[in-house]
Amino acid sequence: MGGSVVAFLARRLAYYLVLLVTAAALSYGLAATALSPRAYFQARQVPPPPAQIDRQLRAIGLDPQEPVTTRFTGWAGRALHGDLGLSITGSSVNAEFGRRIGVSLRLLLVGTTLGIAAGIATGVWGAVRQYRLSDRTFTVVAFLLLSTPTFLIALLLKIAALAGNRAAGRQVIAFTGESTPGLTGSMLDHVADRAGHLLLPTLSIGLVTLATYSRYQRNVMLDVLGADYLRTATAKGLSRRTVLVKHGLRTALIPMSTFFAFGFLGVLTGATFTEKIFGWHGMGEWFIDSVNNNDVNAVVAVNLFAAVTVLLAGLLADVLHALLDPRVRLGRRG
């Protein structure tokens, strides 16, 4: 039984590694052909001579005389040893990557976790109370959120925070940056300050995630509630709570685990706008700035982060699938 699960996850991991290599190659190819690092240097007030630009491009691994495949091979060889190259300014991509990855992961993990948990709970509640006032209310709110772009939700939250602060006559809700610059005080003060700055960005990500998962969870749960095995469990004398949670919800979560892998990319895209709007210096903001600067190595680094994050979400979904679905543990699926 355990061997079946391990074999299933091993196959999935090998599949994800192939996807990661493919994503890295495509990302590098697109960035190297669509972006023009030379334009970054030529846009200076006093453009350097062409020969000097060529030397600078070679120094950061973007020799214009080499084909894209050769440049990618060199970049991939260095990346396998943990070196993501140099940015267009000559600084280390690794250093910038290390500064920004924690920012994005903190925002993504908190917002996604809370949004998924609330979405699943709301979806189950709506299915159990189908067509009642609470279900209709959740449905209207969910569709309003789904029809509103993430960046607009973030802007509306920012406007609401400004209005609330003006009404209170002081800053009650912080919404710019990760923390208050120059803040002094105890460790608890710093934690509370960071939590306050995290509130609105988390809401902008979590609300869309909640709306998305609540709709899917409600529909899946409605299918499960009409299943024969739930009626059989009820006929055996099991309580309604046990029937819904132990038998119904567990089965309804199986397709949701697959949806989690595909839905995470949308969350990652929304986080890019959220970081820019709220002044969080994470991977999303770095990506936008790097595209504007025609910084090939930095753009590829951010895309690699996105690919790894999405594929890890897929692997986690596979683990959840194996835990929830007995057919995987018995080796009948995978």
matplotlib code that plots the C-alpha trace (Angstrom):
import matplotlib.pyplot as plt

x = [0.0, 2.7, 4.8, 2.0, 1.8, 5.6, 5.6, 2.8, 4.6, 7.9, 6.3, 4.7, 8.0, 9.8, 7.1, 7.4, 11.2, 10.7, 8.2, 10.6, 13.4, 11.0, 9.7, 13.2, 14.2, 11.0, 11.3, 14.9, 14.2, 11.2, 13.1, 16.2, 14.3, 11.6, 13.7, 16.5, 19.3, 21.1, 18.2, 18.8, 22.3, 21.3, 18.6, 21.1, 21.5, 25.0, 24.8, 28.1, 29.9, 28.6, 31.8, 31.5, 27.8, 29.0, 31.5, 29.0, 26.5, 29.2, 30.1, 26.5, 26.3, 24.3, 26.9, 25.0, 27.3, 26.2, 22.9, 20.2, 20.7, 24.4, 23.5, 20.9, 23.3, 25.7, 23.1, 21.6, 25.1, 25.6, 22.0, 22.6, 25.4, 23.2, 24.3, 21.5, 23.9, 24.1, 21.4, 21.5, 23.2, 25.9, 24.7, 24.1, 20.7, 21.1, 21.4, 18.2, 16.4, 17.3, 16.0, 12.7, 11.7, 10.8, 8.5, 6.5, 6.3, 5.0, 2.3, 1.4, 1.3, -0.8, -3.2, -3.6, -3.9, -6.6, -8.4, -8.5, -9.6, -12.4, -13.4, -13.8, -15.7, -18.0, -18.5, -19.5, -21.8, -23.5, -24.0, -25.5, -27.8, -28.6, -30.9, -31.2, -30.5, -26.9, -26.2, -27.6, -25.7, -22.4, -23.2, -23.7, -20.6, -18.5, -19.6, -18.9, -15.4, -14.8, -15.9, -13.5, -9.8, -7.3, -5.7, -9.0, -9.8, -6.4, -7.1, -10.5, -9.0, -6.4, -9.1, -11.1, -8.0, -7.4, -11.0, -10.8, -7.6, -9.0, -12.2, -10.2, -7.8, -4.7, -3.3, -5.3, -4.6, -1.2, -1.1, 2.3, 5.3, 6.1, 6.7, 7.0, 10.5, 12.5, 10.1, 11.5, 10.1, 10.0, 9.8, 6.1, 5.7, 7.6, 5.5, 2.3, 3.5, 4.3, 0.9, -0.8, 1.0, 0.1, -3.6, -4.7, -2.4, -3.5, -7.2, -6.7, -5.3, -7.4, -10.8, -10.4, -9.1, -12.0, -14.5, -13.0, -12.7, -16.1, -17.8, -15.9, -16.3, -20.0, -20.6, -18.5, -20.1, -23.6, -22.7, -21.4, -24.5, -26.6, -24.4, -25.8, -23.0, -24.0, -27.6, -26.2, -24.0, -27.0, -29.2, -26.6, -27.2, -24.2, -24.7, -25.1, -21.9, -19.9, -21.6, -20.8, -17.3, -15.8, -17.5, -18.8, -16.2, -13.3, -14.6, -15.4, -11.8, -10.3, -11.1, -10.3, -6.7, -6.3, -7.8, -5.3, -2.4, -4.0, -5.4, -2.2, -0.8, -3.7, -3.0, 0.7, -0.3, -2.6, 0.1, 2.2, -0.3, -0.8, 2.9, 3.1, 0.0, 1.0, 4.7, 5.9, 9.3, 8.8, 9.2, 6.2, 7.4, 10.9, 9.4, 7.6, 10.7, 13.0, 10.8, 10.8, 14.7, 15.0, 16.8, 16.9, 18.5, 16.3, 13.1, 14.2, 14.9, 11.4, 9.9, 11.9, 10.5, 7.0, 7.5, 9.0, 6.2, 3.5, 5.1, 5.5, 1.8, 1.1, 3.3, 1.4, -1.9, -0.6, 0.3, -3.2, -4.8, -2.9, -3.9, -7.6, -8.2, -7.8, -7.6, -4.2, -3.0, -4.3, -2.4, -5.6, -4.9, -2.0]
y = [0.0, 2.4, 1.4, 2.3, 5.8, 6.2, 4.9, 7.3, 10.3, 9.3, 9.3, 12.7, 14.1, 12.9, 14.5, 17.8, 17.8, 17.5, 20.3, 22.5, 22.0, 22.8, 25.9, 27.1, 26.6, 28.3, 31.2, 31.8, 31.6, 34.0, 36.5, 36.4, 37.0, 39.4, 41.7, 43.9, 44.4, 46.7, 49.1, 49.5, 50.9, 52.9, 54.6, 56.3, 60.0, 59.5, 56.1, 54.1, 53.2, 49.9, 48.1, 48.9, 47.8, 44.5, 44.0, 44.7, 42.2, 39.6, 40.2, 39.4, 36.3, 37.9, 37.9, 39.1, 37.1, 33.8, 32.0, 31.8, 28.1, 28.6, 31.3, 29.1, 26.2, 28.5, 29.9, 26.5, 25.1, 27.9, 27.7, 24.0, 25.2, 27.8, 30.8, 32.7, 35.1, 38.9, 41.4, 44.2, 46.5, 44.0, 43.0, 39.5, 38.0, 35.5, 38.4, 40.1, 36.8, 36.0, 39.4, 39.1, 35.5, 35.7, 38.7, 36.9, 33.6, 35.2, 37.0, 34.0, 31.4, 33.5, 34.8, 31.4, 29.3, 31.6, 32.0, 28.2, 27.3, 30.0, 29.0, 25.3, 26.1, 28.5, 26.1, 23.3, 25.6, 26.7, 23.2, 22.0, 25.0, 25.1, 27.9, 29.4, 33.0, 32.4, 30.3, 33.0, 35.7, 33.8, 33.2, 36.9, 37.9, 35.2, 36.2, 39.9, 39.0, 36.7, 39.4, 42.0, 42.0, 41.4, 44.8, 46.5, 44.7, 45.8, 49.5, 49.4, 48.1, 50.8, 53.5, 52.1, 52.2, 55.8, 56.7, 54.8, 56.5, 60.0, 59.3, 58.2, 61.1, 58.8, 55.8, 52.8, 50.6, 50.5, 49.6, 50.7, 48.4, 45.4, 47.4, 50.9, 52.3, 53.2, 51.5, 51.1, 48.9, 45.3, 42.2, 42.1, 45.6, 44.6, 41.5, 43.5, 46.1, 43.5, 41.8, 45.1, 45.8, 42.2, 42.7, 44.4, 42.5, 39.3, 40.3, 41.2, 37.7, 35.8, 37.2, 36.1, 32.7, 32.4, 33.2, 30.7, 27.8, 28.3, 28.0, 24.8, 23.3, 24.0, 22.3, 19.3, 19.0, 19.1, 16.1, 14.2, 14.9, 13.0, 9.9, 6.5, 5.8, 8.9, 7.7, 4.3, 5.8, 7.8, 4.7, 2.9, 5.5, 7.8, 11.4, 14.0, 15.7, 12.4, 11.6, 15.1, 15.5, 11.9, 10.6, 13.6, 16.3, 13.8, 12.7, 16.2, 17.3, 14.9, 17.0, 20.2, 18.9, 18.8, 22.2, 23.6, 22.8, 24.6, 27.5, 28.5, 30.1, 32.6, 33.4, 34.0, 36.3, 38.3, 38.7, 40.5, 43.3, 43.2, 43.7, 46.6, 48.4, 48.0, 48.6, 45.1, 44.5, 40.9, 38.8, 40.2, 43.8, 42.6, 40.9, 44.1, 46.2, 43.7, 43.6, 47.4, 47.3, 44.5, 42.5, 38.9, 37.1, 38.6, 37.9, 34.3, 34.0, 35.2, 32.9, 30.0, 30.9, 30.9, 27.5, 25.9, 27.4, 26.1, 22.7, 22.4, 23.2, 20.4, 18.0, 19.0, 18.4, 14.9, 14.2, 15.3, 13.3, 10.2, 10.8, 11.4, 8.8, 5.1, 4.0, 5.6, 3.9, 0.6, 1.1, 1.2, 4.7, 6.9]
z = [0.0, 1.0, -2.0, -4.3, -2.9, -3.1, -6.7, -7.6, -6.1, -7.7, -11.1, -10.5, -9.2, -12.4, -14.5, -12.7, -13.1, -16.9, -16.8, -14.8, -17.3, -20.1, -18.3, -17.8, -21.4, -22.7, -20.2, -21.2, -24.9, -24.7, -22.5, -24.6, -27.8, -26.6, -24.4, -25.6, -23.0, -25.4, -25.3, -21.5, -22.1, -25.2, -23.2, -20.9, -21.2, -22.6, -24.4, -24.2, -27.4, -29.1, -28.3, -24.6, -24.6, -26.2, -23.4, -20.7, -22.3, -22.4, -18.8, -17.7, -20.0, -22.8, -25.6, -28.7, -31.0, -29.4, -30.3, -27.7, -27.3, -26.4, -23.9, -22.3, -22.0, -20.2, -17.9, -17.1, -16.2, -13.8, -12.4, -11.6, -9.3, -7.7, -9.8, -11.5, -13.1, -13.1, -13.6, -16.2, -13.6, -12.9, -9.5, -8.4, -9.3, -6.4, -3.9, -5.1, -5.4, -1.7, -0.6, -2.4, -2.2, 1.5, 0.9, -1.8, 0.0, 3.2, 1.3, -0.9, 1.9, 4.3, 1.7, -0.1, 3.1, 4.6, 1.3, 0.6, 4.2, 4.2, 0.6, 1.4, 4.6, 2.8, -0.1, 2.2, 4.2, 1.0, -0.3, 3.0, 3.1, -0.6, -1.8, 1.7, 2.4, 3.5, 0.4, -1.9, -0.1, -0.4, -4.1, -4.8, -2.9, -4.6, -8.1, -7.3, -6.2, -9.2, -11.6, -10.1, -11.1, -8.3, -8.9, -8.6, -5.3, -4.0, -5.1, -3.4, -0.2, -0.3, -0.9, 2.0, 4.3, 3.4, 4.1, 7.4, 8.5, 7.6, 9.6, 12.6, 12.3, 12.5, 10.8, 11.9, 8.9, 7.4, 3.7, 2.3, 2.5, 4.7, 7.9, 9.3, 8.5, 11.6, 14.0, 17.5, 20.3, 21.4, 19.2, 19.8, 18.4, 15.3, 14.8, 15.3, 12.8, 10.2, 10.8, 10.3, 7.0, 5.9, 6.4, 3.2, 0.8, 2.3, 1.9, -1.8, -2.4, 0.0, -1.1, -4.7, -3.5, -1.2, -3.9, -6.4, -4.0, -2.5, -5.9, -6.8, -3.3, -3.3, -6.6, -5.7, -2.3, -3.9, -6.1, -3.0, -0.9, -3.4, -3.3, -2.2, 0.3, 2.3, 2.5, 3.6, 6.3, 7.6, 7.6, 9.7, 12.4, 12.0, 13.0, 10.3, 11.3, 10.9, 7.6, 6.2, 7.5, 7.5, 4.4, 2.4, 2.8, 2.4, -0.9, -2.1, -1.3, -3.8, -7.0, -5.0, -4.5, -8.2, -8.7, -6.1, -8.5, -11.4, -9.4, -7.7, -10.9, -10.8, -7.2, -8.2, -11.0, -8.7, -6.2, -8.7, -8.9, -5.2, -4.4, -6.8, -5.4, -1.7, -2.1, -1.3, -2.8, -3.7, -6.8, -8.6, -8.3, -9.4, -12.5, -13.6, -13.0, -14.8, -17.9, -18.0, -17.8, -20.3, -17.7, -19.1, -16.2, -13.6, -15.6, -16.0, -12.3, -11.4, -14.0, -12.5, -9.0, -10.4, -12.1, -9.0, -6.8, -9.1, -9.5, -5.7, -5.4, -7.9, -5.9, -2.7, -4.5, -5.5, -1.9, -0.7, -3.5, -2.3, 1.3, 0.4, -2.3, -1.2, -4.8, -5.0, -1.8, -3.1, -6.4, -8.5, -9.8, -10.7]

ax = plt.figure().add_subplot(projection="3d")
ax.plot(x, y, z, "-o")
ax.set_aspect("equal")
plt.show()
